[in-house]
């Protein structure tokens, strides 16, 4: 039997600001999400915006148009990641997102929304368990709801940002920047 280790966020001022929203119920979800994404862009390594903006993520997203089966998408995305030799946190998030939106009509919107939903859930999951019982979330059930609210907020923001007609490397990178700017509270 194995064990899992929770890799917490770096101990920076930016992450402390984000974590304040995990404690204080008066901090709106939009502000918590903004602080989480600000911190994610300003950590010493692993800039998630840069990782999500990679062309491989766009290629994984484009696979959704070619298949309606989650199983087929899982296989195709795994093959694309292996072929590109770019197995990263972002490609794993993209793979999860594409499998979850298989068969949807507005696949570009659904993929982007799910991508940012999953990325936000990942970022929040690193630290939120350490804040259960310390203010905003009193138990695991409330923590799950809080994380879900943050993920849904990120998905909603991503849906509101105009998407490119085609997922090419360049326009995808610009699109990711626009979504992250909105998540960080930009106009």
DRENTOR-735017 format. One record per residue: residue in three letters; y, x, z of N, C-alpha, C in turn. Coordinates in Angstrom, 3 decimals. Each point is the difference from the previous one (the first is absolute). Layout:
# DRENTOR-735017
residuo;nY;nX;nZ;caY;caX;caZ;cY;cX;cZ
ala;Y;X;Z;Y;X;Z;Y;X;Z
...
# end
This chain:
# DRENTOR-735017
residuo;nY;nX;nZ;caY;caX;caZ;cY;cX;cZ
unk;-1.172;0.848;0.000;1.172;-0.848;0.000;1.238;0.896;0.000
unk;0.946;-0.311;-0.866;1.223;0.795;-0.097;1.123;-0.608;0.818
unk;1.046;0.736;0.061;1.201;-0.504;0.659;1.144;0.059;-0.982
unk;0.992;-0.800;0.248;1.185;0.062;-0.854;1.158;0.529;0.817
unk;0.894;0.653;-0.704;1.172;0.563;0.644;1.217;-0.644;-0.629
unk;0.903;-0.474;0.823;1.233;-0.582;-0.477;1.016;1.120;-0.185
unk;0.369;0.275;-1.259;0.999;1.018;-0.293;1.374;-0.632;0.162
unk;0.674;0.313;1.074;1.302;-0.608;0.247;1.068;0.628;-0.878
unk;1.125;-0.654;-0.054;1.139;0.489;-0.775;0.570;1.245;0.657
unk;0.730;0.793;-0.776;0.642;1.181;0.587;0.970;-0.411;1.110
unk;0.183;0.857;0.943;0.913;-0.290;1.116;1.425;0.391;-0.390
unk;0.609;-0.837;-0.843;1.358;0.249;-0.461;0.917;-1.125;0.469
unk;1.287;0.225;-0.082;0.957;-1.045;0.377;-0.148;-1.230;-0.877
unk;-0.268;0.214;-1.276;-0.173;-1.142;-0.902;-1.167;-0.882;0.433
unk;-1.129;0.621;0.359;-1.147;-0.799;0.430;0.263;-0.638;1.349
unk;0.769;0.638;0.856;0.347;-0.630;1.287;0.834;-1.252;-0.230
unk;0.885;0.035;-0.988;0.787;-1.189;-0.337;-0.912;-1.122;-0.495
unk;-0.957;0.350;-0.836;-0.948;-1.008;-0.491;-0.814;-0.573;1.153
unk;-0.444;0.860;0.878;-0.837;-0.430;1.118;0.754;-0.857;1.003
unk;1.310;0.134;0.042;0.787;-0.868;0.885;-0.202;-1.463;-0.385
unk;-0.184;-0.257;-1.291;-0.273;-1.362;-0.457;-1.366;-0.499;0.403
unk;-0.916;0.911;0.323;-1.322;-0.401;0.478;0.078;-0.478;1.448
unk;1.035;0.424;0.705;0.177;-0.367;1.412;0.874;-1.236;0.188
unk;1.058;-0.090;-0.796;1.048;-0.997;0.238;-0.126;-1.180;-0.957
unk;-0.330;-1.159;0.542;-0.179;-1.210;-0.810;1.307;-0.494;-0.605
unk;1.134;0.478;0.498;1.293;-0.414;-0.553;0.329;0.702;-1.319
unk;-0.741;1.038;-0.336;0.223;0.706;-1.262;-0.686;-0.805;-1.106
unk;0.782;-0.463;-0.987;-0.607;-0.811;-1.067;-1.010;0.796;-0.833
unk;-0.948;-0.708;-0.584;-1.030;0.614;-0.836;0.640;0.843;-1.109
unk;1.052;-0.500;-0.609;0.657;0.738;-1.081;0.524;1.349;0.489
unk;0.512;0.033;1.211;0.517;1.262;0.542;-1.139;0.949;0.356
unk;-1.085;-0.528;0.552;-1.156;0.838;0.309;-0.534;0.619;-1.290
unk;-0.144;-0.822;-1.039;-0.491;0.508;-1.283;0.936;1.068;-0.560
unk;1.301;-0.231;0.102;0.969;0.982;-0.495;-0.156;1.325;0.739
unk;-0.154;-0.060;1.311;-0.144;1.236;0.778;-1.320;0.700;-0.307
unk;-1.053;-0.772;-0.202;-1.300;0.588;-0.347;0.107;0.744;-1.324
unk;0.611;-0.627;-1.001;0.110;0.648;-1.312;0.999;1.155;0.012
unk;1.046;-0.102;0.793;0.916;1.149;0.135;-0.747;1.188;0.601
unk;-0.773;-0.266;1.021;-0.764;1.069;0.645;-1.037;0.578;-0.958
unk;-0.644;-0.868;-0.758;-1.028;0.466;-0.945;0.582;0.900;-1.081
unk;1.253;-0.202;-0.333;0.632;0.819;-1.033;0.574;1.295;0.570
unk;0.126;0.074;1.297;0.637;1.161;0.633;-0.933;0.789;0.902
unk;-1.298;-0.103;-0.220;-0.915;0.777;0.826;-0.215;1.379;-0.620
unk;-0.439;0.946;0.805;-0.132;1.379;-0.472;-0.872;0.169;-1.240
unk;-1.053;-0.788;-0.130;-0.843;0.071;-1.192;-0.575;-1.378;-0.280
unk;-0.461;-0.203;-1.227;-0.644;-1.267;-0.337;0.966;-1.116;-0.317
unk;1.051;0.269;-0.763;0.962;-1.020;-0.393;-0.738;-1.083;-0.794
unk;-0.171;-1.158;0.610;-0.792;-1.065;-0.613;0.662;-0.553;-1.262
unk;1.315;-0.031;-0.042;0.672;-0.455;-1.215;-0.398;0.882;-1.180
unk;0.060;1.293;0.179;-0.348;0.939;-1.074;-1.465;-0.170;-0.406
unk;-0.878;-0.197;0.977;-1.415;-0.189;-0.311;-0.250;-1.303;-0.763
unk;0.649;-1.086;0.426;-0.182;-1.290;-0.671;0.609;-0.014;-1.394
unk;0.979;0.864;-0.250;0.680;0.043;-1.291;-0.768;0.813;-1.047
unk;-1.093;0.614;0.379;-0.770;0.826;-0.929;-0.581;-0.852;-1.134
unk;-0.076;0.560;-1.211;-0.554;-0.737;-1.147;-1.419;-0.525;0.237
unk;-0.797;0.686;0.778;-1.368;-0.468;0.265;0.007;-1.375;0.667
unk;0.981;-0.264;0.841;0.088;-1.308;0.659;0.305;-1.082;-1.034
unk;0.893;0.304;-0.933;0.287;-0.948;-1.084;-1.251;-0.253;-0.842
unk;-0.761;1.057;-0.286;-1.229;-0.173;-0.790;-1.021;-0.863;0.740
unk;-0.093;0.179;1.300;-0.917;-0.832;0.787;0.471;-1.451;-0.038
unk;1.295;-0.211;0.132;0.541;-1.365;-0.074;-0.252;-0.649;-1.346
unk;0.126;0.770;-1.064;-0.204;-0.537;-1.348;-1.446;-0.424;-0.237
unk;-0.924;0.519;0.776;-1.399;-0.403;-0.137;-0.197;-1.483;0.307
unk;0.888;-0.565;0.813;-0.126;-1.415;0.381;0.044;-0.888;-1.241
unk;0.803;0.379;-0.993;0.114;-0.792;-1.226;-1.308;-0.028;-0.782
unk;-0.813;1.034;0.180;-1.214;0.160;-0.795;-1.243;-0.644;0.608
unk;0.108;-0.556;1.185;-1.197;-0.512;0.659;0.345;-1.136;0.952
unk;-0.940;-0.930;0.151;0.187;-1.082;0.967;-0.965;0.120;1.169
unk;-0.853;0.987;-0.043;-1.006;0.184;1.041;0.434;1.093;0.986
unk;-0.048;-0.310;1.263;0.328;0.996;1.021;-0.954;1.181;-0.056
unk;-1.261;-0.269;-0.239;-0.994;1.066;-0.087;0.300;0.930;-1.176
unk;0.309;-0.586;-1.140;0.337;0.804;-1.173;1.261;0.833;0.259
unk;0.997;-0.608;0.627;1.230;0.729;0.321;-0.261;1.133;0.980
unk;-0.851;-0.242;0.957;-0.335;1.045;0.962;-0.626;1.194;-0.718
unk;-0.914;-0.279;-0.888;-0.654;1.073;-0.764;0.981;0.726;-0.908
unk;0.793;-0.777;-0.759;0.949;0.612;-0.927;1.047;0.838;0.732
unk;0.495;-0.498;1.125;1.022;0.755;0.735;-0.606;1.256;0.613
unk;-1.220;-0.092;0.502;-0.665;1.197;0.543;-0.203;1.038;-1.102
unk;-0.399;-0.465;-1.183;-0.192;0.920;-1.128;1.329;0.643;-0.396
unk;1.067;-0.793;-0.056;1.316;0.518;-0.381;0.484;1.050;1.007
unk;-0.212;-0.252;1.269;0.391;0.960;1.032;-0.818;1.282;-0.137
unk;-1.297;-0.135;-0.182;-0.865;1.178;-0.151;0.356;0.785;-1.261
unk;0.224;-0.711;-1.090;0.339;0.644;-1.269;1.313;0.781;0.107
unk;0.959;-0.564;0.717;1.312;0.639;0.115;0.025;1.116;1.050
unk;-1.015;-0.002;0.864;-0.056;0.965;1.112;1.231;-0.121;0.899
unk;0.436;-1.252;0.215;1.175;-0.269;0.819;-0.340;-0.983;1.122
unk;-0.945;0.347;0.788;-0.370;-0.851;1.119;0.986;0.235;1.146
unk;0.846;-0.997;0.234;1.034;0.100;1.035;0.047;-1.297;0.789
unk;0.807;-0.001;1.031;0.235;-1.230;0.751;0.512;-1.087;-0.942
unk;0.911;0.349;-0.887;0.580;-0.990;-0.913;-1.036;-0.570;-0.962
unk;-0.898;0.830;-0.507;-1.013;-0.533;-0.920;-0.979;-0.902;0.735
unk;-0.290;0.306;1.251;-0.880;-0.877;0.781;0.687;-1.340;0.276
unk;1.280;0.041;0.325;0.761;-1.241;0.205;0.046;-0.790;-1.301
unk;0.235;0.680;-1.120;0.048;-0.668;-1.305;-1.348;-0.627;-0.352
unk;-1.047;0.702;0.299;-1.340;-0.524;-0.281;-0.253;-1.270;0.816
unk;0.332;0.041;1.268;-0.154;-1.204;0.837;0.826;-1.157;-0.548
unk;1.231;0.309;-0.425;0.895;-1.043;-0.510;-0.543;-0.620;-1.281
unk;-0.453;0.824;-0.936;-0.447;-0.559;-1.281;-1.243;-0.867;0.177
unk;-0.888;0.399;0.856;-1.218;-0.784;0.234;0.344;-1.366;0.599
unk;1.027;-0.041;0.827;0.374;-1.256;0.663;0.720;-0.983;-0.919
unk;0.534;0.489;-1.117;0.734;-0.901;-0.899;-0.758;-0.273;-1.301
unk;-1.262;0.323;-0.037;-0.808;-0.234;-1.203;0.085;-1.460;-0.425
unk;0.240;-0.208;-1.286;-0.014;-1.347;-0.552;1.274;-0.801;0.193
unk;1.034;0.579;0.559;1.241;-0.755;0.188;0.797;-0.021;-1.300
unk;0.818;-1.038;-0.169;0.763;-0.153;-1.238;1.172;0.968;-0.078
unk;0.742;0.122;1.055;1.163;0.897;0.006;-0.413;1.316;0.650
unk;-0.887;0.726;-0.662;-0.626;1.177;0.597;1.004;1.088;0.339
unk;1.079;0.162;-0.780;0.985;1.045;0.320;0.657;-0.290;1.337
unk;0.439;-1.230;0.177;0.637;-0.388;1.261;-0.995;0.068;1.146
unk;-1.200;-0.490;-0.241;-1.007;-0.016;1.053;-0.423;1.411;0.398
unk;-0.168;0.880;-0.986;-0.391;1.379;0.311;1.094;0.701;0.810
unk;1.230;-0.102;-0.457;1.102;0.658;0.703;0.145;-0.550;1.414
unk;-0.074;-1.308;0.140;0.111;-0.610;1.323;-1.121;0.475;0.921
unk;-1.210;-0.004;-0.508;-1.142;0.416;0.817;0.069;1.491;0.302
unk;0.465;0.800;-0.955;0.140;1.445;0.215;0.928;0.279;1.180
unk;1.151;-0.634;0.022;0.952;0.244;1.087;-0.426;-0.672;1.294
unk;-0.717;-1.092;-0.103;-0.573;-0.628;1.185;-1.004;0.937;0.669
unk;-0.901;0.555;-0.806;-1.020;0.926;0.518;0.627;1.288;0.531
unk;1.005;0.518;-0.699;0.665;1.228;0.459;0.702;-0.232;1.334
unk;0.639;-1.138;0.138;0.679;-0.329;1.257;-1.021;-0.159;1.120
unk;-1.085;-0.681;-0.277;-1.052;-0.169;1.012;-0.527;1.355;0.455
unk;-0.194;0.907;-0.940;-0.470;1.341;0.354;1.006;0.696;0.924
unk;1.268;-0.029;-0.380;1.027;0.688;0.797;0.072;-0.565;1.421
unk;-0.039;-1.313;0.107;0.103;-0.651;1.306;-1.260;0.248;0.829
unk;-1.151;0.011;-0.653;-1.275;0.175;0.713;-0.124;1.344;0.701
unk;0.759;0.980;-0.453;-0.103;1.322;0.614;0.463;-0.004;1.452
unk;0.985;-0.824;0.326;0.593;0.047;1.338;-0.111;-1.291;0.809
unk;-0.074;-1.127;-0.675;0.049;-1.287;0.699;-1.029;-0.143;1.122
unk;-1.227;0.481;-0.156;-0.962;-0.167;1.106;0.495;0.588;1.326
unk;0.800;1.028;-0.057;0.530;0.616;1.216;1.095;-0.812;0.664
unk;0.441;-1.070;-0.650;1.076;-0.820;0.551;-0.471;-1.378;0.463
unk;-1.281;-0.264;-0.130;-0.543;-1.283;0.469;0.159;-0.062;1.516
unk;0.618;-1.084;0.448;0.216;-0.189;1.430;1.297;0.604;0.514
unk;0.796;0.564;-0.901;1.239;0.659;0.432;1.252;-0.733;-0.466
unk;-0.068;-1.279;-0.179;1.200;-0.739;-0.390;-0.273;-1.055;-1.032
unk;0.269;0.294;-1.250;-0.060;-0.970;-1.079;-1.396;-0.590;-0.196
unk;-1.001;0.834;0.028;-1.368;-0.470;-0.201;-0.782;0.182;1.301
unk;-0.478;-1.109;0.517;-0.661;0.016;1.303;-1.499;0.220;-0.079
unk;-0.574;-0.278;-1.183;-1.448;0.151;-0.152;-0.325;0.310;-1.456
unk;-1.243;0.222;-0.263;-0.435;0.385;-1.345;0.301;-1.105;-1.007
unk;-0.208;-1.228;0.372;0.266;-1.117;-0.911;1.467;-0.018;-0.432
unk;0.903;0.211;0.945;1.425;0.051;-0.340;0.321;1.219;-0.857
unk;-0.667;1.106;0.248;0.211;1.201;-0.814;-0.424;-0.253;-1.443
unk;-1.108;-0.682;-0.179;-0.482;-0.326;-1.347;1.006;-0.905;-0.710
unk;0.515;-0.994;0.703;0.993;-0.905;-0.596;1.293;0.752;-0.355
unk;0.428;0.886;0.889;1.221;0.778;-0.234;-0.165;0.888;-1.234
unk;-1.112;0.709;-0.078;-0.263;0.856;-1.160;-0.068;-0.834;-1.277
unk;-0.614;-1.161;0.088;-0.092;-0.898;-1.145;1.392;-0.474;-0.438
unk;0.865;-0.289;0.956;1.368;-0.415;-0.323;0.756;1.111;-0.714
unk;-0.173;1.227;0.457;0.649;1.136;-0.655;-0.544;0.202;-1.408
unk;-1.301;-0.124;-0.154;-0.622;0.144;-1.322;0.469;-1.089;-0.947
unk;0.074;-1.217;0.495;0.454;-1.125;-0.831;1.456;0.180;-0.388
unk;0.813;0.478;0.933;1.399;0.265;-0.309;0.101;1.025;-1.141
unk;-0.763;1.082;0.090;0.021;1.025;-1.044;-0.434;-0.583;-1.344
unk;-1.018;-0.835;0.008;-0.468;-0.639;-1.231;1.094;-0.883;-0.592
unk;0.675;-0.763;0.840;1.075;-0.880;-0.463;1.147;0.805;-0.615
unk;0.365;1.091;0.644;1.060;0.861;-0.541;-0.429;0.553;-1.361
unk;-1.220;0.491;-0.081;-0.494;0.573;-1.257;-0.002;-1.037;-1.121
unk;-0.323;-1.241;0.322;-0.012;-1.061;-1.014;1.400;-0.300;-0.536
unk;1.006;0.145;0.850;1.377;-0.314;-0.407;0.611;1.066;-0.912
unk;-0.539;1.197;-0.004;0.544;1.069;-0.832;-0.549;-0.167;-1.419
unk;0.917;-0.007;-0.968;-0.417;-0.177;-1.390;-0.980;1.094;-0.413
unk;-1.098;-0.427;-0.616;-1.057;0.920;-0.393;0.152;0.430;-1.447
unk;-0.476;1.196;-0.320;0.009;0.425;-1.404;-1.033;-0.793;-0.797
unk;0.237;-0.121;-1.298;-0.953;-0.721;-0.862;-1.310;0.757;-0.134
unk;0.101;1.317;-0.037;-1.187;0.842;-0.090;-0.008;0.972;1.169
unk;-1.187;0.339;0.469;-0.121;0.971;1.079;-0.202;1.383;-0.600
unk;1.098;0.642;-0.324;-0.069;1.377;-0.483;0.469;0.908;1.133
unk;-0.293;1.269;-0.108;0.348;0.934;1.065;1.459;-0.047;0.405
unk;0.900;0.057;-0.963;1.436;0.060;0.297;0.533;-1.315;0.579
unk;-0.295;-1.113;-0.675;0.563;-1.250;0.516;-0.670;-0.416;1.310
unk;-1.244;0.407;0.206;-0.665;-0.271;1.261;0.702;0.738;1.140
unk;0.316;1.273;-0.202;0.682;0.786;1.035;1.343;-0.628;0.347
unk;0.735;-0.440;-1.008;1.290;-0.659;0.250;-0.198;-1.302;0.769
unk;-1.041;-0.728;-0.357;-0.282;-1.273;0.680;-0.339;0.236;1.479
unk;-0.831;0.976;0.271;-0.358;0.308;1.392;1.259;0.359;0.791
unk;0.875;0.786;-0.584;1.250;0.368;0.687;0.837;-1.234;0.325
unk;0.060;-0.938;-0.929;0.772;-1.230;0.232;-0.604;-0.821;1.142
unk;-1.312;-0.106;0.016;-0.653;-0.764;1.069;0.239;0.675;1.354
unk;-0.194;1.297;0.052;0.194;0.715;1.256;1.454;-0.107;0.458
unk;0.926;0.064;-0.931;1.413;-0.151;0.359;0.240;-1.355;0.657
unk;-0.595;-1.044;-0.554;0.136;-1.336;0.591;-0.668;-0.073;1.369
unk;-1.166;0.592;0.112;-0.695;-0.003;1.289;0.801;0.733;1.073
unk;0.704;1.042;-0.413;0.806;0.779;0.942;1.316;-0.673;0.330
unk;0.216;-1.176;-0.584;1.208;-0.751;0.310;1.125;0.215;-0.984
unk;-0.299;0.616;-1.135;1.020;0.254;-1.020;0.331;-1.218;-0.804
unk;1.078;0.097;-0.718;0.431;-1.115;-0.859;-0.194;0.338;-1.448
# end
